[in-house]
Amino acid sequence: MIKPIIISLALAFSPLAVAPVSAQAASPSQASPSTVGQPLISAKDLAAHLDKADLRILDIRSPQEYQAGHVPGAVNTPYGAYRGPADNAGALRPEADLSALFSKAGISKDSYVVVTYAGANPTDFGAAARVYWTLKAGGLTQLSILDGGLQAWQSEGQALSTEAPEVAPTQFTYTYNQDMVASTQEVADYIKSGQAPVLLDARPTPFFKGEKRVDAAARYGTLPGARELDFNTFFNSDKPTLKDKSEILKLVKEQGLDDKPTVSFCNTGHWASTNWFVLSELAGNPNVQLYPESVVEWSRRELPMDNQPSRFQVLKLDAQRAFN
């Protein structure tokens, strides 16, 4: 069983704070049902709670995008600050880096943190999901992602700000909850034991079948015994937002993933974060881990892989990649 461990973090207050109001204490006059405190918060509900003392909004876009306009009160923490080096982007960020990042953003253990992102496409959502996972793995329990991102915020006529808020820093000590993390060694041990949880490949079919790879991956293919569930499955076809929760729950149940121990992976723990978010946060499966380094790290080790093409096919595929 994967059981989140709530760690101790230091408490501080924003200089702009007003009297604290619980994120769950939405009045009957507000939209019903309220999405405040839920994994996905609507633009309307977030706009109605911008003045709450415990609220911290993190804009994970680039500094340039942030400066051009953001949700009022949002602090810029670019997605790159949560990722590993370019040659292994899925690697866990050092705890000291995340401690400094969240301290500067004014986050404490009692903060209600809302992650905002561009909302341009399903891949873009993966960034928000990876940040959400990072926050939860660090012990935060009150978390939401702005449903539809900045695109939804603007389409609903909500105002943007170009002012960076003054936020009082905290003393945030970040520690990964290892129960939420699947390391390469752990996954290898799972497979060797013959008792692996569901190894869920979030990548599109060509990656799963060994027909495509990212530059950082050393080999084509997928993890031994893995199942495929393209992260795009959970998104609407006509807009870059997740499907209704009822439809998502139906999809998860049909896949038999509503309660099975699962390790979600992709190339660098980005698309896999979407599948983790859907299974863990929306479907309520408590036994889901994220394999952050995923295929990029796995393929560099002397570890087995399924769906590996022949040597001749590899040469052909690499040649195609060179000309594309």
C-alpha positions as CSV (number, residue, x, y, z in Angstrom):
1,M,0.0,0.0,0.0
2,I,1.2,3.5,-0.8
3,K,0.4,5.7,2.1
4,P,1.3,9.5,1.9
5,I,3.3,10.7,4.8
6,I,2.6,14.2,6.0
7,I,5.8,15.9,6.9
8,S,6.4,18.9,9.1
9,L,6.8,22.3,7.4
10,A,7.3,25.8,8.8
11,L,4.4,28.1,9.0
12,A,4.5,31.7,7.8
13,F,2.1,34.4,6.6
14,S,1.8,36.6,3.6
15,P,2.0,40.4,4.2
16,L,-1.1,40.7,2.0
17,A,-3.0,38.2,4.1
18,V,-6.6,38.7,5.4
19,A,-8.4,36.8,8.0
20,P,-8.0,33.0,7.3
21,V,-10.9,31.3,5.7
22,S,-10.9,27.5,5.2
23,A,-10.7,26.5,1.5
24,Q,-13.5,24.0,2.2
25,A,-15.8,26.6,3.7
26,A,-17.6,27.7,0.6
27,S,-20.9,29.4,1.2
28,P,-24.2,28.0,-0.2
29,S,-24.4,31.2,-2.4
30,Q,-21.3,30.1,-4.4
31,A,-21.3,27.8,-7.3
32,S,-22.6,24.3,-6.4
33,P,-20.9,22.0,-6.1
34,S,-17.8,24.1,-5.3
35,T,-14.5,22.9,-6.7
36,V,-12.5,24.7,-4.1
37,G,-10.1,22.2,-2.4
38,Q,-10.8,19.6,-5.2
39,P,-7.9,18.4,-7.4
40,L,-9.3,20.5,-10.2
41,I,-10.6,24.0,-9.4
42,S,-12.7,26.0,-11.9
43,A,-11.7,29.5,-13.0
44,K,-14.9,30.9,-11.4
45,D,-14.2,29.3,-8.0
46,L,-10.6,30.4,-8.0
47,A,-11.6,34.0,-8.9
48,A,-14.0,34.0,-5.9
49,H,-11.2,33.0,-3.5
50,L,-8.3,35.2,-4.6
51,D,-8.4,37.1,-1.3
52,K,-8.0,34.1,1.0
53,A,-5.1,34.3,3.3
54,D,-4.1,30.6,3.0
55,L,-4.1,30.7,-0.8
56,R,-0.9,30.4,-2.8
57,I,-1.1,30.4,-6.6
58,L,1.9,29.0,-8.5
59,D,2.2,30.0,-12.2
60,I,4.6,27.4,-13.8
61,R,5.0,29.1,-17.2
62,S,8.1,30.9,-18.3
63,P,9.0,34.2,-16.8
64,Q,8.2,35.9,-20.1
65,E,4.7,34.4,-20.2
66,Y,4.2,35.2,-16.6
67,Q,5.1,38.9,-17.0
68,A,2.7,39.2,-19.9
69,G,-0.2,38.4,-17.7
70,H,-1.1,35.9,-14.9
71,V,-3.8,35.1,-12.4
72,P,-3.8,38.0,-9.8
73,G,-1.6,37.1,-6.8
74,A,0.2,34.2,-8.6
75,V,3.9,33.7,-8.0
76,N,6.1,32.5,-10.9
77,T,7.9,29.2,-10.3
78,P,8.8,28.0,-13.8
79,Y,8.3,24.3,-14.7
80,G,12.1,23.9,-15.2
81,A,12.6,24.5,-11.5
82,Y,10.9,21.2,-10.8
83,R,12.8,19.1,-13.4
84,G,16.1,17.4,-13.7
85,P,19.0,18.2,-16.1
86,A,18.3,18.4,-19.9
87,D,19.8,14.9,-20.5
88,N,17.5,13.3,-17.8
89,A,14.7,15.7,-17.2
90,G,12.6,13.3,-15.2
91,A,15.2,13.1,-12.4
92,L,14.1,14.3,-9.0
93,R,15.0,17.8,-8.2
94,P,17.2,18.0,-5.1
95,E,15.3,18.6,-1.9
96,A,17.4,21.6,-1.1
97,D,16.3,23.3,-4.4
98,L,12.6,22.6,-3.7
99,S,13.0,23.9,-0.1
100,A,14.4,27.2,-1.4
101,L,11.8,27.4,-4.2
102,F,8.8,26.9,-2.0
103,S,10.2,29.1,0.8
104,K,10.6,32.0,-1.6
105,A,7.1,31.4,-2.9
106,G,5.7,31.8,0.7
107,I,4.4,28.3,1.0
108,S,3.8,26.7,4.3
109,K,2.2,23.4,5.4
110,D,-1.2,25.1,5.8
111,S,-1.1,26.7,2.3
112,Y,-3.8,25.9,-0.2
113,V,-1.8,25.8,-3.4
114,V,-3.3,26.2,-6.8
115,V,-1.1,25.3,-9.8
116,T,-1.8,27.4,-13.0
117,Y,-0.4,26.6,-16.4
118,A,-1.0,27.7,-20.0
119,G,-3.7,25.2,-20.8
120,A,-2.6,25.0,-24.5
121,N,-2.8,21.2,-24.9
122,P,-2.8,17.8,-23.1
123,T,1.0,17.7,-22.9
124,D,0.9,21.1,-21.2
125,F,-1.4,19.6,-18.5
126,G,1.4,17.1,-17.7
127,A,3.6,19.9,-16.4
128,A,0.9,21.0,-14.0
129,A,0.3,17.4,-12.9
130,R,4.1,16.9,-12.3
131,V,4.2,20.0,-10.2
132,Y,1.1,18.9,-8.3
133,W,2.7,15.5,-7.7
134,T,5.9,17.2,-6.4
135,L,3.9,19.4,-4.0
136,K,2.0,16.4,-2.7
137,A,5.2,14.3,-2.4
138,G,6.5,17.1,-0.2
139,G,3.7,16.8,2.3
140,L,1.2,19.4,1.1
141,T,-2.4,18.2,1.3
142,Q,-4.5,21.2,0.1
143,L,-3.8,21.2,-3.7
144,S,-5.6,22.0,-6.9
145,I,-4.9,22.5,-10.6
146,L,-6.7,25.3,-12.4
147,D,-9.0,23.4,-14.7
148,G,-8.1,24.4,-18.2
149,G,-5.3,26.6,-17.2
150,L,-4.9,30.2,-18.2
151,Q,-6.7,29.5,-21.4
152,A,-9.9,28.7,-19.5
153,W,-9.3,31.6,-17.1
154,Q,-9.2,34.1,-20.0
155,S,-12.0,32.5,-22.0
156,E,-14.3,33.0,-18.9
157,G,-13.4,36.7,-18.9
158,Q,-11.3,36.7,-15.7
159,A,-8.8,39.5,-15.3
160,L,-5.0,39.1,-15.7
161,S,-2.4,40.9,-13.7
162,T,1.1,42.0,-14.7
163,E,2.2,42.8,-11.1
164,A,4.3,40.3,-9.2
165,P,2.9,40.1,-5.6
166,E,5.1,40.8,-2.6
167,V,5.2,37.5,-0.7
168,A,6.7,37.0,2.7
169,P,9.2,34.0,2.5
170,T,8.8,31.0,4.7
171,Q,11.2,28.3,6.0
172,F,9.9,25.4,4.0
173,T,11.8,22.1,4.4
174,Y,11.1,19.8,1.6
175,T,11.4,16.0,1.9
176,Y,10.2,13.5,-0.6
177,N,7.6,11.0,0.5
178,Q,9.3,7.9,-0.9
179,D,6.1,6.0,-0.9
180,M,5.0,8.1,-3.8
181,V,8.2,7.5,-5.8
182,A,9.2,4.5,-7.8
183,S,12.9,4.4,-8.4
184,T,14.6,2.5,-11.2
185,Q,15.9,-0.1,-8.7
186,E,12.5,-0.6,-7.1
187,V,10.9,-1.1,-10.5
188,A,13.7,-3.6,-11.5
189,D,13.1,-5.5,-8.2
190,Y,9.3,-5.5,-8.8
191,I,9.9,-7.1,-12.2
192,K,12.5,-9.6,-11.0
193,S,10.3,-10.8,-8.3
194,G,7.5,-11.6,-10.7
195,Q,5.1,-9.6,-8.5
196,A,5.2,-6.2,-10.2
197,P,2.3,-3.8,-9.9
198,V,0.6,-2.6,-13.1
199,L,3.4,-0.9,-15.1
200,L,1.4,1.7,-17.0
201,D,3.0,3.3,-20.0
202,A,1.4,6.8,-20.5
203,R,3.2,7.4,-23.9
204,P,1.5,7.3,-27.3
205,T,1.4,4.0,-29.1
206,P,4.5,4.5,-31.3
207,F,6.7,4.8,-28.2
208,F,5.1,1.8,-26.5
209,K,5.6,-0.3,-29.6
210,G,9.2,0.6,-30.0
211,E,8.7,2.6,-33.1
212,K,9.8,6.0,-31.6
213,R,12.0,7.3,-28.9
214,V,13.1,10.7,-27.5
215,D,16.7,11.8,-27.9
216,A,17.6,11.2,-24.3
217,A,16.5,7.6,-24.4
218,A,19.2,5.1,-25.2
219,R,16.8,2.4,-26.6
220,Y,13.4,1.9,-28.1
221,G,10.7,0.0,-26.3
222,T,8.9,-0.2,-23.0
223,L,9.3,-1.8,-19.6
224,P,8.9,-5.6,-19.4
225,G,5.2,-6.5,-19.0
226,A,4.0,-2.9,-19.2
227,R,0.5,-2.0,-20.3
228,E,-0.3,0.9,-22.6
229,L,-2.7,3.8,-21.6
230,D,-2.0,6.9,-23.7
231,F,-2.4,10.0,-21.5
232,N,-4.4,11.6,-24.3
233,T,-7.2,9.1,-23.5
234,F,-8.4,11.3,-20.6
235,F,-8.8,14.5,-22.6
236,N,-11.6,15.9,-24.6
237,S,-11.2,15.7,-28.4
238,D,-12.4,19.2,-29.0
239,K,-10.5,21.1,-26.3
240,P,-7.4,20.6,-24.1
241,T,-9.2,19.8,-20.9
242,L,-9.8,16.6,-19.0
243,K,-13.0,14.8,-19.7
244,D,-15.9,14.9,-17.1
245,K,-15.1,13.0,-13.9
246,S,-17.9,10.5,-14.5
247,E,-16.4,9.6,-17.9
248,I,-12.9,9.4,-16.5
249,L,-14.1,7.1,-13.7
250,K,-15.8,4.9,-16.2
251,L,-12.6,4.7,-18.3
252,V,-10.5,3.8,-15.2
253,K,-12.9,1.1,-14.1
254,E,-13.0,-0.4,-17.6
255,Q,-9.2,-0.6,-17.5
256,G,-9.3,-2.3,-14.1
257,L,-7.2,0.5,-12.6
258,D,-9.5,1.8,-9.9
259,D,-7.8,-0.1,-7.1
260,K,-4.8,-2.0,-8.5
261,P,-1.3,-1.1,-7.3
262,T,0.2,0.8,-10.3
263,V,3.4,2.5,-11.4
264,S,2.9,5.2,-13.9
265,F,5.8,6.0,-16.3
266,C,6.5,7.6,-19.7
267,N,9.8,9.0,-21.0
268,T,10.6,11.5,-18.3
269,G,7.7,11.4,-15.8
270,H,5.8,14.2,-17.6
271,W,2.9,12.4,-19.4
272,A,3.0,9.8,-16.6
273,S,2.1,12.5,-14.1
274,T,-1.2,13.0,-15.9
275,N,-2.0,9.3,-15.6
276,W,-0.9,9.4,-11.9
277,F,-3.1,12.4,-11.3
278,V,-6.2,10.8,-12.9
279,L,-5.8,7.5,-11.1
280,S,-4.7,8.8,-7.7
281,E,-6.5,12.2,-7.4
282,L,-9.6,11.8,-9.5
283,A,-10.3,8.1,-9.4
284,G,-9.1,7.7,-5.8
285,N,-6.7,4.8,-6.2
286,P,-4.4,5.1,-3.2
287,N,-1.8,2.7,-4.6
288,V,-0.3,4.6,-7.5
289,Q,3.4,5.6,-7.7
290,L,5.1,7.8,-10.2
291,Y,8.4,6.6,-11.8
292,P,9.9,10.0,-12.4
293,E,12.9,9.1,-14.5
294,S,11.0,6.6,-16.6
295,V,12.2,5.1,-19.9
296,V,15.0,7.6,-20.3
297,E,16.8,6.3,-17.2
298,W,15.7,2.7,-17.6
299,S,17.0,2.5,-21.2
300,R,20.5,3.6,-20.1
301,R,20.8,0.7,-17.7
302,E,21.5,-2.9,-18.6
303,L,17.9,-3.7,-17.9
304,P,15.5,-5.7,-20.1
305,M,12.9,-4.0,-22.3
306,D,9.9,-5.2,-24.3
307,N,9.1,-4.3,-27.9
308,Q,12.7,-3.6,-28.8
309,P,13.2,-3.5,-32.5
310,S,15.9,-5.5,-34.2
311,R,19.3,-4.0,-34.9
312,F,18.4,-3.3,-38.5
313,Q,15.2,-1.7,-37.5
314,V,17.0,0.5,-35.0
315,L,19.3,1.8,-37.8
316,K,16.3,2.5,-40.0
317,L,14.4,4.3,-37.2
318,D,17.4,6.3,-36.2
319,A,17.9,7.4,-39.9
320,Q,14.2,8.5,-40.0
321,R,14.7,10.5,-36.8
322,A,17.8,12.2,-38.3
323,F,15.8,13.5,-41.3
324,N,12.6,14.5,-39.3
